[in-house]
Amino acid sequence: MGKKNREHNSTISSTSSTRQQDETFEYLTKTFNRKDGPIPAMCDVTRPHVDSFNWMLKEGLMKAASAILPLEFETNTKLRVKLKFVSLEIARPKAKVVAGANRLSHYVYPAEARMGKSTYSGTLHARIHGEVFDQNGKLIGRESYDRSLGPIPVMVRV
């Protein structure tokens, strides 16, 4: 099979795959939702997962940050550095706005992510506390850093 035929076939399978995903989503939406709201049995099935995710946001990330042991190392100049995670949090999901807009990003809602066929996710942020000690163990510097650790999918209630 020539290169042209392979490209044509991959386009067809990609398009049919997308169509199949749309049809599946449409079927699930019709099956598991009513005009007066979601089916209670489906809410019962997903409730433990949503509750667990909510606990992670409210308490779990802070417990995880405090459970991470400090990283200590020595530099070439014999200074000792100690790094400790102070906090972790997931920011509210945002989307980049097209060029020319008067803002760089805006908050996204789950429906927008579904329509755009993208993941509804927020950025995981960490606050890291650093201390530097001299050869005698005397503190000579202290600073906190905020770092982005990447996107995390956000679970929403059904």
N, C-alpha and C positions, 0 to 999 in steps of 0.2 A: 504494500500500500504506500503510495507516495505521500510526501509531506503535506501537500494541499488537502488530501483526503483525511489525514490524521487531524489537521487543524479543524476541518469542517466537522468531523465526528466529535471532537472534544467540545466544540461550541454547542452542538446539539445536546450532548449529555449534560453539559453545564446548565443549559437553559431548561432542559427537562427536570434536572435536579432541583433547580430553583422553583419551577412550577410545582413540583411534587411537595416541596417544603411549604409553599403558600397554601396548597390544597390541604395539607395535613394540619397546618395552623388554623385554617378556616374551619375544618371539621372539628378540631378540639375545642375551638372557641364556641361553636354552635352546640356541641355536645355537653360541655361542662359549665356553660353559663345560661342563665335565663334572663328574660327581660327585666325581672324584678331583682336581679343580682345573681351571684354565684350559687351553685348548688351546695347546700350545707355539708353533704357527705364529702365533697372534694375539699372543702375547707378543713374538715376533720383529718383528712389524709395528709394534708400539707402542713397543718398547724405545728407539729413537733419540729419540723425543719425551720419554719419561719421563727418560732420561739427561740430555737437554738441560735439562729443567726442574730436575732435581736439581742440575746444575752451576750453574744460575742462582741457586738458593737458597744453595749453599755458597760460591761464588766470584763469580758474575756480578753480584749486587746490590752487593757491595763494590767491584768494579771500576767499575761504573756510577756509584756515588757519588763515587769518586775522579776519574772522568773529567769530571764536571760542573764547569765553571769557576766560580770564586767570583763572586758578584754583588756589585758595588761601586756605591754611590751616595752622593750628598751630600744632607743634609737642608736645610731652610730656614734652620737656624741654623748652617750651614756645617760641621757635623760629618760626617765620612766614615764610612759603615757598610759592613762587609764581611761577607757571609753565605756559608757554605760547607757543602755536604752532607758530613757525616762518615760516616754509615752509613745503610743501608737494610736492612730485614728484613721478612719476612712472618710475622705471628703465627699460631700454631696456630688453626684454625677454631673459633669458639665460637658458641653460640646464646643468645639472650636467654631467660630463664626467665619463666614466667607470674607475674603479680602474686601476692604472698602466699608465695612460696617463700623459703627462708632464704638464697638466694644469687642474685646478679644474672645470672650466666651459667654455662654449662657447656661443656666441650669437646664438639665434635660429630664424629661419624665419618661417612664417606661414605655408609653405608647409611641413616643417619638423614636426611641431606640428600636422598637419593633418595626416601625414603618421604614426606618433607615437600614434595617437588617444589620444592626450593630449590637454589641454587648452593652447592657446597662451596667456601667461600672464607675466606681469612684477611685480616686488615687489614695493609696496607702501612704501616710506621712509618718515619719518617725522624728522624735526629738531625742538627740544624742548629746549626753553631757560628757565633756572631756576635761581631764585634769593632767597637768604636766608637773613632774617632780624632778628636782635636781638629784645629784649623786648621793646626797645626804638624806634624801627623803623629804626635803622641804618643798612645799607647794609653791610653784613659781608662776602658774597660770591656770585659769579656769575659764571655760567657755561652753556654750550650748549651741548646737547646730540643728537646723531643721532640714530634713532630707526627704525627697520623694522616693518611694520604694517601688513604684509601678502601679498599674491598674488592678483592681480587685472587683470581680463581678458582685453586684448588689442584688440581694434577694428581696422580692416584694411580695406582699400578701396577695393571695388569690381572691 
